[in-house]
Amino acid sequence: MRQKTKAVDPTVKDAYFELVRRTIGSVNALIYELENEGLHNSALREQYYELAVDCVPLIKKLAEARRYAEGTLSHFC
């Protein structure tokens, strides 16, 4: 026996897409902060080079998460 499909409430979908958009903005802010306070911080790089470059993997993972979220928006919107 087939199950009935439920009607989709467009406000729920729109709320989710807005959440994804806000998440992308938050990820962008985190990347910006890590780049400025870590990677491009000359005082930190001079004294603790390992700490300055330690943020590179974090930035890469955040950029990957941003691409995934942007892909979600482009696929469903």
Secondary structure, 3 states (H helix, E strand, C coil): CCCCCCCCCHHHHHHHHHHHHHHHHHHHHHHHHHHHHHHCCHHHHHHCHHHHHHHHHHHHHHHHHHHHHHHHHHHHC
